[in-house]
Amino acid sequence: MARGKSKTEIKSNGAPLGFEATLWAAADKLRNNMDAAEYKHVVLGLILHKHISDAFEKMQEQLFKECIK
C-alpha cells in the first residue's frame, strides 16, 4: 500500500515546504516531549560534533597537501 506524504513534506495547499520549514518540523519531532532544559544537551552535543568534524576535515586537508609536496 502506498503511503501519503507526511505533513512535513506538504503544506495544507499541497505545495512542498521550504528547507527551513522542513528543518523546524524535524526539530519538533526530535524534541517531542523533551523539556527545553534537557534538549539543550542534545543540541550542544551536535554543535560540538560539527565543530570537531570541521576541524578534522581541515587538518586532514592540510596533511594531505603536505604529503603531496
Gaussian input, Z-matrix of N, CA and C with variables (Angstrom, degrees):
# hf/3-21g

backbone

0 1
 N
 C     1     B1
 C     2     B2     1     A1
 N     3     B3     2     A2     1     D1
 C     4     B4     3     A3     2     D2
 C     5     B5     4     A4     3     D3
 N     6     B6     5     A5     4     D4
 C     7     B7     6     A6     5     D5
 C     8     B8     7     A7     6     D6
 N     9     B9     8     A8     7     D7
 C    10    B10     9     A9     8     D8
 C    11    B11    10    A10     9     D9
 N    12    B12    11    A11    10    D10
 C    13    B13    12    A12    11    D11
 C    14    B14    13    A13    12    D12
 N    15    B15    14    A14    13    D13
 C    16    B16    15    A15    14    D14
 C    17    B17    16    A16    15    D15
 N    18    B18    17    A17    16    D16
 C    19    B19    18    A18    17    D17
 C    20    B20    19    A19    18    D18
 N    21    B21    20    A20    19    D19
 C    22    B22    21    A21    20    D20
 C    23    B23    22    A22    21    D21
 N    24    B24    23    A23    22    D22
 C    25    B25    24    A24    23    D23
 C    26    B26    25    A25    24    D24
 N    27    B27    26    A26    25    D25
 C    28    B28    27    A27    26    D26
 C    29    B29    28    A28    27    D27
 N    30    B30    29    A29    28    D28
 C    31    B31    30    A30    29    D29
 C    32    B32    31    A31    30    D30
 N    33    B33    32    A32    31    D31
 C    34    B34    33    A33    32    D32
 C    35    B35    34    A34    33    D33
 N    36    B36    35    A35    34    D34
 C    37    B37    36    A36    35    D35
 C    38    B38    37    A37    36    D36
 N    39    B39    38    A38    37    D37
 C    40    B40    39    A39    38    D38
 C    41    B41    40    A40    39    D39
 N    42    B42    41    A41    40    D40
 C    43    B43    42    A42    41    D41
 C    44    B44    43    A43    42    D42
 N    45    B45    44    A44    43    D43
 C    46    B46    45    A45    44    D44
 C    47    B47    46    A46    45    D45
 N    48    B48    47    A47    46    D46
 C    49    B49    48    A48    47    D47
 C    50    B50    49    A49    48    D48
 N    51    B51    50    A50    49    D49
 C    52    B52    51    A51    50    D50
 C    53    B53    52    A52    51    D51
 N    54    B54    53    A53    52    D52
 C    55    B55    54    A54    53    D53
 C    56    B56    55    A55    54    D54
 N    57    B57    56    A56    55    D55
 C    58    B58    57    A57    56    D56
 C    59    B59    58    A58    57    D57
 N    60    B60    59    A59    58    D58
 C    61    B61    60    A60    59    D59
 C    62    B62    61    A61    60    D60
 N    63    B63    62    A62    61    D61
 C    64    B64    63    A63    62    D62
 C    65    B65    64    A64    63    D63
 N    66    B66    65    A65    64    D64
 C    67    B67    66    A66    65    D65
 C    68    B68    67    A67    66    D66
 N    69    B69    68    A68    67    D67
 C    70    B70    69    A69    68    D68
 C    71    B71    70    A70    69    D69
 N    72    B72    71    A71    70    D70
 C    73    B73    72    A72    71    D71
 C    74    B74    73    A73    72    D72
 N    75    B75    74    A74    73    D73
 C    76    B76    75    A75    74    D74
 C    77    B77    76    A76    75    D75
 N    78    B78    77    A77    76    D76
 C    79    B79    78    A78    77    D77
 C    80    B80    79    A79    78    D78
 N    81    B81    80    A80    79    D79
 C    82    B82    81    A81    80    D80
 C    83    B83    82    A82    81    D81
 N    84    B84    83    A83    82    D82
 C    85    B85    84    A84    83    D83
 C    86    B86    85    A85    84    D84
 N    87    B87    86    A86    85    D85
 C    88    B88    87    A87    86    D86
 C    89    B89    88    A88    87    D87
 N    90    B90    89    A89    88    D88
 C    91    B91    90    A90    89    D89
 C    92    B92    91    A91    90    D90
 N    93    B93    92    A92    91    D91
 C    94    B94    93    A93    92    D92
 C    95    B95    94    A94    93    D93
 N    96    B96    95    A95    94    D94
 C    97    B97    96    A96    95    D95
 C    98    B98    97    A97    96    D96
 N    99    B99    98    A98    97    D97
 C   100   B100    99    A99    98    D98
 C   101   B101   100   A100    99    D99
 N   102   B102   101   A101   100   D100
 C   103   B103   102   A102   101   D101
 C   104   B104   103   A103   102   D102
 N   105   B105   104   A104   103   D103
 C   106   B106   105   A105   104   D104
 C   107   B107   106   A106   105   D105
 N   108   B108   107   A107   106   D106
 C   109   B109   108   A108   107   D107
 C   110   B110   109   A109   108   D108
 N   111   B111   110   A110   109   D109
 C   112   B112   111   A111   110   D110
 C   113   B113   112   A112   111   D111
 N   114   B114   113   A113   112   D112
 C   115   B115   114   A114   113   D113
 C   116   B116   115   A115   114   D114
 N   117   B117   116   A116   115   D115
 C   118   B118   117   A117   116   D116
 C   119   B119   118   A118   117   D117
 N   120   B120   119   A119   118   D118
 C   121   B121   120   A120   119   D119
 C   122   B122   121   A121   120   D120
 N   123   B123   122   A122   121   D121
 C   124   B124   123   A123   122   D122
 C   125   B125   124   A124   123   D123
 N   126   B126   125   A125   124   D124
 C   127   B127   126   A126   125   D125
 C   128   B128   127   A127   126   D126
 N   129   B129   128   A128   127   D127
 C   130   B130   129   A129   128   D128
 C   131   B131   130   A130   129   D129
 N   132   B132   131   A131   130   D130
 C   133   B133   132   A132   131   D131
 C   134   B134   133   A133   132   D132
 N   135   B135   134   A134   133   D133
 C   136   B136   135   A135   134   D134
 C   137   B137   136   A136   135   D135
 N   138   B138   137   A137   136   D136
 C   139   B139   138   A138   137   D137
 C   140   B140   139   A139   138   D138
 N   141   B141   140   A140   139   D139
 C   142   B142   141   A141   140   D140
 C   143   B143   142   A142   141   D141
 N   144   B144   143   A143   142   D142
 C   145   B145   144   A144   143   D143
 C   146   B146   145   A145   144   D144
 N   147   B147   146   A146   145   D145
 C   148   B148   147   A147   146   D146
 C   149   B149   148   A148   147   D147
 N   150   B150   149   A149   148   D148
 C   151   B151   150   A150   149   D149
 C   152   B152   151   A151   150   D150
 N   153   B153   152   A152   151   D151
 C   154   B154   153   A153   152   D152
 C   155   B155   154   A154   153   D153
 N   156   B156   155   A155   154   D154
 C   157   B157   156   A156   155   D155
 C   158   B158   157   A157   156   D156
 N   159   B159   158   A158   157   D157
 C   160   B160   159   A159   158   D158
 C   161   B161   160   A160   159   D159
 N   162   B162   161   A161   160   D160
 C   163   B163   162   A162   161   D161
 C   164   B164   163   A163   162   D162
 N   165   B165   164   A164   163   D163
 C   166   B166   165   A165   164   D164
 C   167   B167   166   A166   165   D165
 N   168   B168   167   A167   166   D166
 C   169   B169   168   A168   167   D167
 C   170   B170   169   A169   168   D168
 N   171   B171   170   A170   169   D169
 C   172   B172   171   A171   170   D170
 C   173   B173   172   A172   171   D171
 N   174   B174   173   A173   172   D172
 C   175   B175   174   A174   173   D173
 C   176   B176   175   A175   174   D174
 N   177   B177   176   A176   175   D175
 C   178   B178   177   A177   176   D176
 C   179   B179   178   A178   177   D177
 N   180   B180   179   A179   178   D178
 C   181   B181   180   A180   179   D179
 C   182   B182   181   A181   180   D180
 N   183   B183   182   A182   181   D181
 C   184   B184   183   A183   182   D182
 C   185   B185   184   A184   183   D183
 N   186   B186   185   A185   184   D184
 C   187   B187   186   A186   185   D185
 C   188   B188   187   A187   186   D186
 N   189   B189   188   A188   187   D187
 C   190   B190   189   A189   188   D188
 C   191   B191   190   A190   189   D189
 N   192   B192   191   A191   190   D190
 C   193   B193   192   A192   191   D191
 C   194   B194   193   A193   192   D192
 N   195   B195   194   A194   193   D193
 C   196   B196   195   A195   194   D194
 C   197   B197   196   A196   195   D195
 N   198   B198   197   A197   196   D196
 C   199   B199   198   A198   197   D197
 C   200   B200   199   A199   198   D198
 N   201   B201   200   A200   199   D199
 C   202   B202   201   A201   200   D200
 C   203   B203   202   A202   201   D201
 N   204   B204   203   A203   202   D202
 C   205   B205   204   A204   203   D203
 C   206   B206   205   A205   204   D204

   B1=1.4355
   B2=1.5300
   B3=1.2928
   B4=1.4643
   B5=1.5182
   B6=1.3200
   B7=1.4635
   B8=1.5176
   B9=1.3371
   B10=1.4589
   B11=1.5150
   B12=1.3053
   B13=1.4597
   B14=1.5167
   B15=1.3233
   B16=1.4579
   B17=1.5147
   B18=1.3323
   B19=1.4582
   B20=1.5212
   B21=1.3535
   B22=1.4620
   B23=1.5207
   B24=1.3151
   B25=1.4564
   B26=1.5263
   B27=1.3535
   B28=1.4548
   B29=1.5168
   B30=1.3230
   B31=1.4579
   B32=1.5205
   B33=1.3145
   B34=1.4557
   B35=1.5295
   B36=1.3318
   B37=1.4661
   B38=1.5307
   B39=1.3315
   B40=1.4540
   B41=1.5117
   B42=1.3342
   B43=1.4650
   B44=1.5256
   B45=1.3290
   B46=1.4714
   B47=1.5263
   B48=1.3321
   B49=1.4583
   B50=1.5175
   B51=1.3181
   B52=1.4512
   B53=1.5169
   B54=1.3117
   B55=1.4588
   B56=1.5249
   B57=1.3383
   B58=1.4586
   B59=1.5215
   B60=1.3211
   B61=1.4590
   B62=1.5246
   B63=1.3171
   B64=1.4593
   B65=1.5254
   B66=1.3427
   B67=1.4621
   B68=1.5235
   B69=1.3330
   B70=1.4702
   B71=1.5245
   B72=1.3153
   B73=1.4605
   B74=1.5268
   B75=1.3310
   B76=1.4687
   B77=1.5216
   B78=1.3372
   B79=1.4652
   B80=1.5190
   B81=1.3234
   B82=1.4662
   B83=1.5258
   B84=1.3284
   B85=1.4679
   B86=1.5221
   B87=1.3323
   B88=1.4660
   B89=1.5253
   B90=1.3242
   B91=1.4687
   B92=1.5109
   B93=1.3197
   B94=1.4523
   B95=1.5239
   B96=1.3122
   B97=1.4626
   B98=1.5211
   B99=1.3078
   B100=1.4584
   B101=1.5284
   B102=1.3095
   B103=1.4583
   B104=1.5314
   B105=1.3252
   B106=1.4694
   B107=1.5216
   B108=1.3283
   B109=1.4678
   B110=1.5261
   B111=1.3165
   B112=1.4670
   B113=1.5258
   B114=1.3214
   B115=1.4595
   B116=1.5227
   B117=1.3280
   B118=1.4650
   B119=1.5226
   B120=1.3356
   B121=1.4629
   B122=1.5334
   B123=1.3112
   B124=1.4653
   B125=1.5288
   B126=1.3169
   B127=1.4630
   B128=1.5255
   B129=1.3248
   B130=1.4618
   B131=1.5282
   B132=1.3230
   B133=1.4604
   B134=1.5192
   B135=1.3294
   B136=1.4629
   B137=1.5270
   B138=1.3326
   B139=1.4646
   B140=1.5259
   B141=1.3284
   B142=1.4646
   B143=1.5275
   B144=1.3153
   B145=1.4638
   B146=1.5265
   B147=1.3217
   B148=1.4665
   B149=1.5268
   B150=1.3250
   B151=1.4662
   B152=1.5308
   B153=1.3234
   B154=1.4655
   B155=1.5268
   B156=1.3178
   B157=1.4617
   B158=1.5282
   B159=1.3293
   B160=1.4665
   B161=1.5255
   B162=1.3396
   B163=1.4673
   B164=1.5301
   B165=1.3337
   B166=1.4571
   B167=1.5260
   B168=1.3235
   B169=1.4655
   B170=1.5243
   B171=1.3232
   B172=1.4651
   B173=1.5284
   B174=1.3283
   B175=1.4628
   B176=1.5260
   B177=1.3178
   B178=1.4582
   B179=1.5321
   B180=1.3218
   B181=1.4634
   B182=1.5295
   B183=1.3412
   B184=1.4622
   B185=1.5249
   B186=1.3176
   B187=1.4623
   B188=1.5251
   B189=1.3155
   B190=1.4578
   B191=1.5293
   B192=1.3331
   B193=1.4673
   B194=1.5218
   B195=1.3343
   B196=1.4655
   B197=1.5226
   B198=1.3167
   B199=1.4690
   B200=1.5232
   B201=1.3102
   B202=1.4590
   B203=1.5295
   B204=1.3400
   B205=1.4737
   B206=1.4875
   A1=108.71
   A2=117.67
   A3=122.42
   A4=110.27
   A5=114.41
   A6=119.49
   A7=109.03
   A8=115.55
   A9=120.56
   A10=109.50
   A11=115.87
   A12=119.61
   A13=109.73
   A14=115.93
   A15=120.02
   A16=109.52
   A17=115.48
   A18=119.08
   A19=112.26
   A20=118.14
   A21=119.50
   A22=111.49
   A23=117.51
   A24=120.40
   A25=113.24
   A26=117.49
   A27=119.70
   A28=110.30
   A29=115.80
   A30=121.65
   A31=107.99
   A32=116.11
   A33=119.66
   A34=111.91
   A35=117.35
   A36=119.89
   A37=112.42
   A38=117.65
   A39=121.66
   A40=114.89
   A41=117.86
   A42=120.97
   A43=109.91
   A44=117.68
   A45=119.78
   A46=111.03
   A47=115.54
   A48=121.00
   A49=110.05
   A50=116.24
   A51=121.25
   A52=109.92
   A53=115.35
   A54=121.79
   A55=111.73
   A56=116.98
   A57=121.08
   A58=111.59
   A59=116.45
   A60=120.25
   A61=110.93
   A62=116.78
   A63=120.61
   A64=110.53
   A65=116.79
   A66=120.26
   A67=111.31
   A68=116.69
   A69=119.57
   A70=110.59
   A71=117.58
   A72=120.75
   A73=110.56
   A74=117.20
   A75=120.87
   A76=110.48
   A77=117.14
   A78=120.66
   A79=110.68
   A80=117.46
   A81=120.62
   A82=111.18
   A83=116.50
   A84=119.64
   A85=111.17
   A86=116.69
   A87=120.08
   A88=111.54
   A89=116.31
   A90=120.34
   A91=111.19
   A92=116.74
   A93=124.13
   A94=110.86
   A95=118.69
   A96=122.02
   A97=112.07
   A98=117.09
   A99=121.05
   A100=110.18
   A101=115.77
   A102=121.99
   A103=109.28
   A104=116.42
   A105=120.95
   A106=111.43
   A107=117.13
   A108=120.55
   A109=111.19
   A110=117.32
   A111=121.02
   A112=110.95
   A113=115.90
   A114=120.44
   A115=111.82
   A116=116.91
   A117=118.77
   A118=111.31
   A119=117.52
   A120=120.31
   A121=110.59
   A122=115.71
   A123=120.24
   A124=109.80
   A125=116.45
   A126=121.17
   A127=110.82
   A128=117.34
   A129=119.88
   A130=111.12
   A131=117.09
   A132=120.50
   A133=111.98
   A134=116.47
   A135=120.37
   A136=111.62
   A137=116.46
   A138=120.27
   A139=110.20
   A140=116.67
   A141=120.58
   A142=110.52
   A143=116.45
   A144=120.84
   A145=110.77
   A146=117.38
   A147=121.47
   A148=110.76
   A149=117.07
   A150=121.32
   A151=110.62
   A152=116.80
   A153=121.15
   A154=110.34
   A155=116.46
   A156=120.97
   A157=111.27
   A158=116.76
   A159=120.51
   A160=111.31
   A161=116.58
   A162=120.50
   A163=110.50
   A164=116.98
   A165=121.20
   A166=110.79
   A167=116.46
   A168=119.88
   A169=111.47
   A170=116.64
   A171=120.64
   A172=110.53
   A173=116.76
   A174=121.05
   A175=110.67
   A176=116.78
   A177=120.97
   A178=110.55
   A179=116.37
   A180=120.54
   A181=110.99
   A182=117.12
   A183=120.67
   A184=110.98
   A185=116.86
   A186=120.55
   A187=111.44
   A188=116.03
   A189=120.26
   A190=110.59
   A191=116.27
   A192=120.07
   A193=111.12
   A194=117.83
   A195=121.55
   A196=111.43
   A197=117.10
   A198=120.75
   A199=111.51
   A200=117.10
   A201=121.70
   A202=110.54
   A203=117.81
   A204=121.67
   A205=112.77
   D1=134.17
   D2=-179.12
   D3=-77.73
   D4=139.44
   D5=177.73
   D6=-90.65
   D7=146.38
   D8=174.20
   D9=-80.01
   D10=168.27
   D11=178.88
   D12=-71.31
   D13=144.00
   D14=178.37
   D15=-77.03
   D16=167.52
   D17=-177.78
   D18=-68.38
   D19=-16.80
   D20=176.65
   D21=-80.06
   D22=-14.08
   D23=-177.72
   D24=-95.74
   D25=-24.82
   D26=-178.75
   D27=-134.87
   D28=149.98
   D29=172.59
   D30=-84.75
   D31=174.97
   D32=178.96
   D33=-63.58
   D34=-25.20
   D35=178.47
   D36=-88.48
   D37=2.26
   D38=177.16
   D39=93.61
   D40=-8.25
   D41=-179.88
   D42=-78.85
   D43=145.44
   D44=178.93
   D45=-67.59
   D46=148.22
   D47=177.45
   D48=-73.22
   D49=154.30
   D50=175.62
   D51=-75.69
   D52=171.27
   D53=-178.33
   D54=-58.54
   D55=-46.00
   D56=-178.05
   D57=-63.95
   D58=-43.16
   D59=179.97
   D60=-64.01
   D61=-36.69
   D62=177.63
   D63=-65.98
   D64=-40.12
   D65=177.39
   D66=-63.76
   D67=-43.61
   D68=179.16
   D69=-63.14
   D70=-40.72
   D71=179.01
   D72=-63.74
   D73=-39.55
   D74=177.61
   D75=-65.77
   D76=-41.19
   D77=178.40
   D78=-63.55
   D79=-39.87
   D80=177.67
   D81=-62.41
   D82=-39.55
   D83=177.81
   D84=-65.67
   D85=-40.52
   D86=179.88
   D87=-66.38
   D88=-39.74
   D89=-179.66
   D90=-67.86
   D91=-43.14
   D92=-179.97
   D93=45.39
   D94=-109.77
   D95=-177.31
   D96=-104.54
   D97=15.62
   D98=-176.21
   D99=-80.80
   D100=138.37
   D101=176.56
   D102=-69.74
   D103=147.86
   D104=-179.16
   D105=-59.41
   D106=-34.74
   D107=179.35
   D108=-64.65
   D109=-32.33
   D110=177.51
   D111=-80.97
   D112=-37.06
   D113=-175.53
   D114=-67.28
   D115=-27.07
   D116=-179.79
   D117=-61.11
   D118=-30.24
   D119=178.66
   D120=-67.03
   D121=-37.99
   D122=177.34
   D123=-64.49
   D124=-47.78
   D125=-177.84
   D126=-64.72
   D127=-43.57
   D128=179.66
   D129=-62.68
   D130=-37.51
   D131=176.08
   D132=-62.98
   D133=-41.12
   D134=178.65
   D135=-66.85
   D136=-38.66
   D137=178.16
   D138=-65.38
   D139=-42.85
   D140=177.99
   D141=-61.97
   D142=-43.41
   D143=178.83
   D144=-60.22
   D145=-42.50
   D146=178.96
   D147=-63.74
   D148=-42.50
   D149=179.81
   D150=-62.64
   D151=-46.39
   D152=-179.94
   D153=-64.32
   D154=-41.50
   D155=179.75
   D156=-62.51
   D157=-43.60
   D158=178.62
   D159=-64.30
   D160=-42.34
   D161=179.54
   D162=-64.29
   D163=-39.86
   D164=178.67
   D165=-62.74
   D166=-45.95
   D167=-179.36
   D168=-63.15
   D169=-39.09
   D170=178.67
   D171=-63.91
   D172=-45.75
   D173=179.69
   D174=-66.06
   D175=-40.33
   D176=178.99
   D177=-61.20
   D178=-41.48
   D179=178.72
   D180=-64.85
   D181=-41.68
   D182=178.62
   D183=-62.90
   D184=-44.85
   D185=-179.99
   D186=-64.92
   D187=-38.48
   D188=178.47
   D189=-62.94
   D190=-42.52
   D191=178.98
   D192=-64.87
   D193=-37.89
   D194=178.28
   D195=-66.17
   D196=-37.90
   D197=-179.63
   D198=-69.89
   D199=-30.54
   D200=-179.27
   D201=-69.13
   D202=-33.19
   D203=-176.10
   D204=-61.94

